[in-house]
Amino acid sequence: MAAHEATESPAAAASVPLEVRIGFAHASLQWIADRCGADLIHVKGAALDPTLVPGRRYSDADVLARPHQVRHLLDELRRHDWELINSFTFGSSFEHSATLRHDDFGLLDLHRIFPGTGPTPEQAFDTLWAARTTTTLGGVECAVPPRDAQAALLLLHAARGGGDLKAANDVEWVWNAVDDAQRQRILGWIDRLDAGLGFSVITGTLDDHRDDPAYDLWRVASRGGTRMDEWRARVRAARGVRAKVEVAARSVLVNVEHLTIVRGRPVSRGEVLAEFFARPLRGLREQVARRTHPGRDGDR
């Protein structure tokens, strides 16, 4: 899910278990992708090999799309009653996924990149696609990464989890509790996916990468920080002057999508205007609080 995860409250009359609905969500996504000629890799959640983290629960469907096909796929999803509720731009500091919702199937995270993988989104997808296997979700055959690649991706996901207990449990099962042979296979995938920076969070060596433009993104994601810290990190990680200017310009905008989720209803122009002036004040308070209590993580 995106960093500020959307939540869903199924209707009281709903009788289909969430896990079943999510399985059908994956099946629906695969059917739509097949019809429009898009390549999908189903990741995490229902698509995860159950032997990696026994009993691991999930609340949405996650798929990674071939990057240059994402826009077309997103258009097709919206034509099939998937509602966009959080776009890539405001989904997280990595701008990696969009969140959609379907009345019957629940929530979907559509990834255009998997944070931490590289050296480019297309090359990372090609690497996973070339080694793909399949599993049955909602009665439909779906492409998934091989088991060791799934373990590597789950660790990269956990690296962004900060103090999240679920992330810590994933690391315990997937990395701490496995033997050296399994670790070597995972490290092989970390190398193939050019994922050393993100993985360094797991090994406690992140600070060895201070010169990497994306270092601050991973530092804030894994250790916490203020909104200002996050946007500075996003500007630093952006490639090229134009991209940096665009990110800096977005930093002053109100995230109307998130505000709508928080309020649980469409927001008015007046509310957006009020939020525009309230955000700088909150940011200033966060910076002051962080300087006063340097060990306390800000609310991102």
N, C-alpha and C positions, 0 to 999 in steps of 0.2 A: 504494500500500500504506500501511498504517498505519505510524506512526513507528517502532515496534519490530517490523518486518516478521517475519511467520511464514515459515518456510522449509519446503520440501518435499523429501523424498528419495524419488523414484520407485523402485519395486521394481526389482531388477536385471533381472527378466524382462520389464519393460515395453518394448514395441517401437514404440509410437505416439509420434512426435515431440511434444515439449512444445507447439510452436506449433499443431499440429493439435488436441491435446487442449483447448487454450485456445479455439480456434475453436469446437469443439463445446460448450464451457462457455457461451460467449455464446449459441449457438443454444438450448441447454437453458434458459438464463435467460429468453430471449425467449419460448420456448414456454410456460414457466410463467407469465410475466407476462401473456401474451395470454389464457391460460385463466382467470386470476383478475382480469382487467380492470385491471392496473396499467400505468402508463406508465414506460418505461425509456429512458434515454439512455446508450448505450455510449461510454465515454470511454477515452482513452489506449490503451496496449498494442496489441492486435490491431485495435482500432477506429480507431487513429490513421491519418490520411492519410500514406502512406509517403513522400511527397515532403517532408514537414516536416523529419524527421530520418532521412535514409537509413541503413538498417541498424540502427535502434534495436531493441534486444531487450526482451523482456518475460517475466515469469514467472507472471502470473496474469491473471484477467479482472477488469475494473473497470467497474462500472455505477453510474449515478446514478439513483435512483428518485424519483418524485414524493413529497415529504416526508410528506404525510398518508397515503400508501399503504404506507409502509415496513414498518410492523408487520404488516400483512396479508401483504405479499409475503414477509417473513421467515418467517412461519408456513408459507406455502406451500412455500418452499424447503426447510424442515426436513422437511416431509411427503414431499419428493421426494429424500430421502437427502443433502441438504446439511447438514453438521454445523457448528454454530456453535462456533468455537474462540476467538474474541476479540470481545467485545461493543463497542458504540459507546462506552460509558462509559470503557473502558480502552484503546480502540483507539489514541488519540493525544491530545495536549493539546487538539486541536480537537474531539474526540469526534465525528468526521465519518463514520467508516465502521466496519462490522463485517466480520470476516474469517470466511469459511466454507470448508469443504473437502469435496470429493466424491471418492470412491474412483476414479472413472473420469475425471473432468474436472479435478481438481486444485483450485487455490485461487481464491477469489473475494473481491474487496473490494466490498461493497455500501455505497454512499455515500448518506447522507441529506442531506448538504450537500457542496458542493465548497468547501473552505476558501478564503476570500478573496472569494467572490462574495456579492452581496446585492442590494438592502438587506435582504431576508429570503430564507430558503431557498426558499420558494414562488415568490417573484417571480423569483429567479434561474432556477429550473427553468422557469417559464413563458416567460422570455425565450429560453432555449435551445430549448425545445420548439417555440416558434412559428417558429423559423428552421431546424428540424431538416432533415436530409437522410437518406439511407439508404446502407448498405453491406451486402454479403453476408458473413456470418460463419458458418462451419459450415453453409453451404447455406441460411441463413435471413436474410431481410431484417431489418436492425436499424437503429434510429434512432441517428444520430450528429450532433454539432454540425457546422455548416459549417466549412470549413477554417480560416478566420481565427479563429473562436471556439475551435477546437481549439488553435491556436497560443497564444491568450490563456490557456486553461486549463493548457496545458503549462508556460507561464512561471510561473503561480501555483503549480503543483506544484513547479517547480524552486526557487521562492523559499523553500520549506520544507526544501530539501535541504542547507543548510549548505555544507560543503566537498565534498559528494558529486560525484564525477567525472561521473557520468551526468547529473546536474542541470546541471553546468557545460557539458557538451556540448550539452544541449538549448538552453540560453541562447545558445550560440555559433551554432547552426544557425537557431534560430527568431527571434532578435533581433539579434545582432551582425552576422550575415552577410547580412541582408536589406536591400533598398533602402528609401528613405523612403516610397514608396507603400505597401509592405507594412506598414511600421511604423505608418503612419496607420490602416490597416485594423484592425490589432491594437489600437491605442489606442482605436479606435471601440468595440471589444468590451469593453475594460477599462472604458470609461465606461458602456456599456449594462449591465454586470454589477456596477457600483458597486464595482469591485475595486482602487481606487487605493491602499489601504493595503498589501495584499499585493504589488502590482506595484511599490511603492516600493522593495522589497528589490532588485529587478532593476536599478533606476535609481540605487541608492545613496542614496536620499533618505528612508529609513525614519525617521531621527531627526527629520524635519520633522513627524512624526505622534505625538510623545511624549504628547500630550494625549488621544489616542484610547484608549479602554479596552482595545482589543485589541492595542495597540502592543507590550506586553511578550510576548504570545504569539508574535508574529512575530519579535521580537528574539531570544528564546530558540530558536525554531525555526531561524532563519537563522544565528545566531552561536554557539549553544550556551549551556549553563548547567547548574546543578545541579538535582536533583529539587526542592529547595526553591524555586529560581527559577521552575521550571515551574509548580508548584502556586500560587505567588503570582500568576503571570501568569493562570492559569486563574480564580482567585478574582476578580481585577480585571476580567477580561473578562466574567464572568457578569453577567447583567442582573437587577437587583433583589436585595433583601436575602435573600429566601428562597433564590434560586438560589446566591448567594454562600455561604450557610451550608451548603447541600447539597454544594457543591464542596469546601469546607473539610473537611467531615465525611468525604468520600470520600478525602481526601488521606492519612488515617491508615490506610486499609484496605489489606490485602495484595491485589495483583493476582494472584489465583489462576490466572486464565487464562494470563497471561504466565509465571507460575512453572511451570505445567504444560508449556508449550511449551519452556521452557528445560530442564526436567528430562526431557522426552520421555516422560512418564508421568503418571498422576494422582498428586497429592500428598496426603500424609496430614495429619490435623489437627495432629499434632506439628510437621510441616514448616511448615505455615502459621503456627503459633504462634511457631516459631523465627524465621521471616521477619518477623513482626510486630515483634519486639524488635530484630532486626538492622537493619531499615530506618532507624530514627532514628540509629543509630550511623553507618551509611554516609552518611546525609545530613549529619551533623555533620562527618565526615571530608571530604566534598566541599566544604562551606562553608569549612573551615579551609584546604584545599588551594587553593581559589580565591582566598582572601585572601593566601595565601603566594605563589601564582603567578597573579596577576590576568590574565595573557594566556592561561591554559590553560583550555579549555572542559571543563566537567564532563561526566560520563557520565549522560545522561538515561535 
